[in-house]
């Protein structure tokens, strides 16, 4: 299993809060905890949790998740478990390669 870390992130706008090791924002299972998409530690946590649950092994999948959170995830979805569900439902329909081709045409 890969570990996605701060140096792998595509975007640099994040804030970095020091959470307690037992904070539900960055540990445990994905639940009803509110998620801050601008907090780097929370983004890393949810990406790493999802790659573990879904057995992903490519860094490209992590980058796609980060882009989905930043660019596609509706702002009305704010709970960790709802974010994971939304990404899982929409994973196959989101292809950033096609988007790049449309923009260059």
CNS distance restraints for C-alpha pairs under 8 A (distance, minus, plus):
assign (resid   1 and name CA) (resid  51 and name CA) 7.97 0.50 0.50
assign (resid   1 and name CA) (resid  52 and name CA) 7.04 0.50 0.50
assign (resid   1 and name CA) (resid  55 and name CA) 7.21 0.50 0.50
assign (resid   1 and name CA) (resid  56 and name CA) 7.28 0.50 0.50
assign (resid   1 and name CA) (resid  57 and name CA) 5.80 0.50 0.50
assign (resid   2 and name CA) (resid  51 and name CA) 7.99 0.50 0.50
assign (resid   2 and name CA) (resid  56 and name CA) 7.92 0.50 0.50
assign (resid   2 and name CA) (resid  57 and name CA) 5.91 0.50 0.50
assign (resid   2 and name CA) (resid  58 and name CA) 7.33 0.50 0.50
assign (resid   2 and name CA) (resid  59 and name CA) 7.46 0.50 0.50
assign (resid   3 and name CA) (resid  48 and name CA) 6.36 0.50 0.50
assign (resid   4 and name CA) (resid   8 and name CA) 6.19 0.50 0.50
assign (resid   4 and name CA) (resid   9 and name CA) 7.88 0.50 0.50
assign (resid   4 and name CA) (resid  44 and name CA) 6.70 0.50 0.50
assign (resid   4 and name CA) (resid  47 and name CA) 7.35 0.50 0.50
assign (resid   4 and name CA) (resid  48 and name CA) 6.12 0.50 0.50
assign (resid   4 and name CA) (resid  59 and name CA) 7.26 0.50 0.50
assign (resid   4 and name CA) (resid  62 and name CA) 6.85 0.50 0.50
assign (resid   5 and name CA) (resid   9 and name CA) 6.91 0.50 0.50
assign (resid   5 and name CA) (resid  44 and name CA) 6.46 0.50 0.50
assign (resid   6 and name CA) (resid  40 and name CA) 7.54 0.50 0.50
assign (resid   6 and name CA) (resid  44 and name CA) 7.30 0.50 0.50
assign (resid   8 and name CA) (resid  63 and name CA) 7.82 0.50 0.50
assign (resid   9 and name CA) (resid  63 and name CA) 6.97 0.50 0.50
assign (resid   9 and name CA) (resid  66 and name CA) 7.44 0.50 0.50
assign (resid  10 and name CA) (resid  63 and name CA) 6.73 0.50 0.50
assign (resid  10 and name CA) (resid  66 and name CA) 7.47 0.50 0.50
assign (resid  10 and name CA) (resid  67 and name CA) 7.90 0.50 0.50
assign (resid  13 and name CA) (resid  38 and name CA) 7.03 0.50 0.50
assign (resid  14 and name CA) (resid  38 and name CA) 4.99 0.50 0.50
assign (resid  14 and name CA) (resid  39 and name CA) 5.26 0.50 0.50
assign (resid  14 and name CA) (resid  40 and name CA) 4.98 0.50 0.50
assign (resid  15 and name CA) (resid  38 and name CA) 6.32 0.50 0.50
assign (resid  15 and name CA) (resid  39 and name CA) 4.96 0.50 0.50
assign (resid  15 and name CA) (resid  40 and name CA) 5.82 0.50 0.50
assign (resid  16 and name CA) (resid  39 and name CA) 5.93 0.50 0.50
assign (resid  16 and name CA) (resid  40 and name CA) 5.52 0.50 0.50
assign (resid  16 and name CA) (resid  41 and name CA) 6.24 0.50 0.50
assign (resid  17 and name CA) (resid  39 and name CA) 7.15 0.50 0.50
assign (resid  17 and name CA) (resid  40 and name CA) 7.90 0.50 0.50
assign (resid  17 and name CA) (resid  41 and name CA) 7.03 0.50 0.50
assign (resid  19 and name CA) (resid  23 and name CA) 6.12 0.50 0.50
assign (resid  19 and name CA) (resid  25 and name CA) 7.84 0.50 0.50
assign (resid  19 and name CA) (resid  26 and name CA) 7.41 0.50 0.50
assign (resid  21 and name CA) (resid  26 and name CA) 7.60 0.50 0.50
assign (resid  21 and name CA) (resid  27 and name CA) 7.10 0.50 0.50
assign (resid  22 and name CA) (resid  26 and name CA) 7.57 0.50 0.50
assign (resid  22 and name CA) (resid  27 and name CA) 6.02 0.50 0.50
assign (resid  22 and name CA) (resid  28 and name CA) 7.69 0.50 0.50
assign (resid  23 and name CA) (resid  27 and name CA) 5.91 0.50 0.50
assign (resid  24 and name CA) (resid  28 and name CA) 6.15 0.50 0.50
assign (resid  24 and name CA) (resid  29 and name CA) 7.88 0.50 0.50
assign (resid  24 and name CA) (resid  33 and name CA) 6.66 0.50 0.50
assign (resid  25 and name CA) (resid  33 and name CA) 6.50 0.50 0.50
assign (resid  25 and name CA) (resid  34 and name CA) 7.56 0.50 0.50
assign (resid  25 and name CA) (resid  35 and name CA) 7.10 0.50 0.50
assign (resid  25 and name CA) (resid  42 and name CA) 6.13 0.50 0.50
assign (resid  25 and name CA) (resid  45 and name CA) 7.93 0.50 0.50
assign (resid  26 and name CA) (resid  41 and name CA) 6.79 0.50 0.50
assign (resid  26 and name CA) (resid  42 and name CA) 5.72 0.50 0.50
assign (resid  26 and name CA) (resid  45 and name CA) 5.38 0.50 0.50
assign (resid  26 and name CA) (resid  46 and name CA) 7.72 0.50 0.50
assign (resid  27 and name CA) (resid  45 and name CA) 7.28 0.50 0.50
assign (resid  29 and name CA) (resid  49 and name CA) 7.97 0.50 0.50
assign (resid  30 and name CA) (resid  46 and name CA) 7.63 0.50 0.50
assign (resid  30 and name CA) (resid  49 and name CA) 7.74 0.50 0.50
assign (resid  30 and name CA) (resid  80 and name CA) 5.34 0.50 0.50
assign (resid  30 and name CA) (resid  81 and name CA) 5.05 0.50 0.50
assign (resid  30 and name CA) (resid  84 and name CA) 7.88 0.50 0.50
assign (resid  31 and name CA) (resid  79 and name CA) 6.95 0.50 0.50
assign (resid  31 and name CA) (resid  80 and name CA) 5.51 0.50 0.50
assign (resid  31 and name CA) (resid  81 and name CA) 4.86 0.50 0.50
assign (resid  32 and name CA) (resid  79 and name CA) 5.02 0.50 0.50
assign (resid  32 and name CA) (resid  80 and name CA) 5.94 0.50 0.50
assign (resid  32 and name CA) (resid  81 and name CA) 6.15 0.50 0.50
assign (resid  32 and name CA) (resid  82 and name CA) 7.83 0.50 0.50
assign (resid  33 and name CA) (resid  79 and name CA) 5.46 0.50 0.50
assign (resid  33 and name CA) (resid  80 and name CA) 5.85 0.50 0.50
assign (resid  34 and name CA) (resid  78 and name CA) 5.42 0.50 0.50
assign (resid  34 and name CA) (resid  79 and name CA) 4.53 0.50 0.50
assign (resid  34 and name CA) (resid  80 and name CA) 6.26 0.50 0.50
assign (resid  35 and name CA) (resid  42 and name CA) 6.87 0.50 0.50
assign (resid  35 and name CA) (resid  78 and name CA) 5.33 0.50 0.50
assign (resid  35 and name CA) (resid  79 and name CA) 5.58 0.50 0.50
assign (resid  35 and name CA) (resid  80 and name CA) 5.74 0.50 0.50
assign (resid  36 and name CA) (resid  42 and name CA) 6.64 0.50 0.50
assign (resid  36 and name CA) (resid  43 and name CA) 7.73 0.50 0.50
assign (resid  36 and name CA) (resid  78 and name CA) 7.47 0.50 0.50
assign (resid  37 and name CA) (resid  42 and name CA) 7.17 0.50 0.50
assign (resid  37 and name CA) (resid  43 and name CA) 6.20 0.50 0.50
assign (resid  37 and name CA) (resid  69 and name CA) 6.83 0.50 0.50
assign (resid  37 and name CA) (resid  70 and name CA) 7.03 0.50 0.50
assign (resid  38 and name CA) (resid  43 and name CA) 7.60 0.50 0.50
assign (resid  39 and name CA) (resid  43 and name CA) 6.34 0.50 0.50
assign (resid  40 and name CA) (resid  44 and name CA) 6.12 0.50 0.50
assign (resid  41 and name CA) (resid  45 and name CA) 6.05 0.50 0.50
assign (resid  42 and name CA) (resid  46 and name CA) 6.19 0.50 0.50
assign (resid  43 and name CA) (resid  47 and name CA) 6.15 0.50 0.50
assign (resid  43 and name CA) (resid  66 and name CA) 7.35 0.50 0.50
assign (resid  44 and name CA) (resid  48 and name CA) 5.99 0.50 0.50
assign (resid  45 and name CA) (resid  49 and name CA) 5.95 0.50 0.50
assign (resid  46 and name CA) (resid  50 and name CA) 6.08 0.50 0.50
assign (resid  46 and name CA) (resid  80 and name CA) 7.33 0.50 0.50
assign (resid  46 and name CA) (resid  84 and name CA) 7.87 0.50 0.50
assign (resid  47 and name CA) (resid  51 and name CA) 6.20 0.50 0.50
assign (resid  47 and name CA) (resid  62 and name CA) 6.35 0.50 0.50
assign (resid  47 and name CA) (resid  65 and name CA) 6.62 0.50 0.50
assign (resid  47 and name CA) (resid  66 and name CA) 7.26 0.50 0.50
assign (resid  48 and name CA) (resid  52 and name CA) 6.17 0.50 0.50
assign (resid  48 and name CA) (resid  62 and name CA) 7.92 0.50 0.50
assign (resid  49 and name CA) (resid  53 and name CA) 6.22 0.50 0.50
assign (resid  50 and name CA) (resid  54 and name CA) 5.88 0.50 0.50
assign (resid  50 and name CA) (resid  84 and name CA) 7.03 0.50 0.50
assign (resid  51 and name CA) (resid  55 and name CA) 5.44 0.50 0.50
assign (resid  51 and name CA) (resid  56 and name CA) 4.82 0.50 0.50
assign (resid  51 and name CA) (resid  57 and name CA) 7.38 0.50 0.50
assign (resid  51 and name CA) (resid  62 and name CA) 7.36 0.50 0.50
assign (resid  52 and name CA) (resid  56 and name CA) 6.76 0.50 0.50
assign (resid  56 and name CA) (resid  61 and name CA) 7.01 0.50 0.50
assign (resid  57 and name CA) (resid  61 and name CA) 7.75 0.50 0.50
assign (resid  58 and name CA) (resid  62 and name CA) 7.10 0.50 0.50
assign (resid  59 and name CA) (resid  63 and name CA) 6.38 0.50 0.50
assign (resid  60 and name CA) (resid  64 and name CA) 6.11 0.50 0.50
assign (resid  61 and name CA) (resid  65 and name CA) 6.25 0.50 0.50
assign (resid  62 and name CA) (resid  66 and name CA) 6.27 0.50 0.50
assign (resid  63 and name CA) (resid  67 and name CA) 6.20 0.50 0.50
assign (resid  64 and name CA) (resid  68 and name CA) 6.08 0.50 0.50
assign (resid  64 and name CA) (resid  96 and name CA) 7.87 0.50 0.50
assign (resid  65 and name CA) (resid  69 and name CA) 6.17 0.50 0.50
assign (resid  65 and name CA) (resid  87 and name CA) 7.69 0.50 0.50
assign (resid  66 and name CA) (resid  70 and name CA) 6.20 0.50 0.50
assign (resid  67 and name CA) (resid  71 and name CA) 5.60 0.50 0.50
assign (resid  67 and name CA) (resid  72 and name CA) 7.36 0.50 0.50
assign (resid  68 and name CA) (resid  72 and name CA) 4.80 0.50 0.50
assign (resid  68 and name CA) (resid  73 and name CA) 5.85 0.50 0.50
assign (resid  68 and name CA) (resid  87 and name CA) 7.51 0.50 0.50
assign (resid  68 and name CA) (resid  94 and name CA) 7.99 0.50 0.50
assign (resid  69 and name CA) (resid  73 and name CA) 5.05 0.50 0.50
assign (resid  73 and name CA) (resid  77 and name CA) 7.22 0.50 0.50
assign (resid  73 and name CA) (resid  83 and name CA) 7.66 0.50 0.50
assign (resid  73 and name CA) (resid  86 and name CA) 7.80 0.50 0.50
assign (resid  73 and name CA) (resid  87 and name CA) 7.76 0.50 0.50
assign (resid  77 and name CA) (resid  82 and name CA) 6.43 0.50 0.50
assign (resid  77 and name CA) (resid  83 and name CA) 6.25 0.50 0.50
assign (resid  78 and name CA) (resid  82 and name CA) 7.08 0.50 0.50
assign (resid  78 and name CA) (resid  83 and name CA) 6.81 0.50 0.50
assign (resid  79 and name CA) (resid  83 and name CA) 6.18 0.50 0.50
assign (resid  80 and name CA) (resid  84 and name CA) 6.39 0.50 0.50
assign (resid  81 and name CA) (resid  85 and name CA) 6.22 0.50 0.50
assign (resid  82 and name CA) (resid  86 and name CA) 6.03 0.50 0.50
assign (resid  83 and name CA) (resid  87 and name CA) 6.12 0.50 0.50
assign (resid  84 and name CA) (resid  88 and name CA) 6.09 0.50 0.50
assign (resid  85 and name CA) (resid  89 and name CA) 6.17 0.50 0.50
assign (resid  86 and name CA) (resid  90 and name CA) 6.12 0.50 0.50
assign (resid  87 and name CA) (resid  91 and name CA) 5.44 0.50 0.50
assign (resid  90 and name CA) (resid  94 and name CA) 6.43 0.50 0.50
assign (resid  95 and name CA) (resid  99 and name CA) 6.89 0.50 0.50
assign (resid  96 and name CA) (resid 100 and name CA) 6.33 0.50 0.50
assign (resid  97 and name CA) (resid 101 and name CA) 6.49 0.50 0.50
assign (resid  98 and name CA) (resid 102 and name CA) 6.34 0.50 0.50
assign (resid  99 and name CA) (resid 103 and name CA) 6.30 0.50 0.50
assign (resid 100 and name CA) (resid 104 and name CA) 6.33 0.50 0.50
assign (resid 101 and name CA) (resid 105 and name CA) 6.36 0.50 0.50
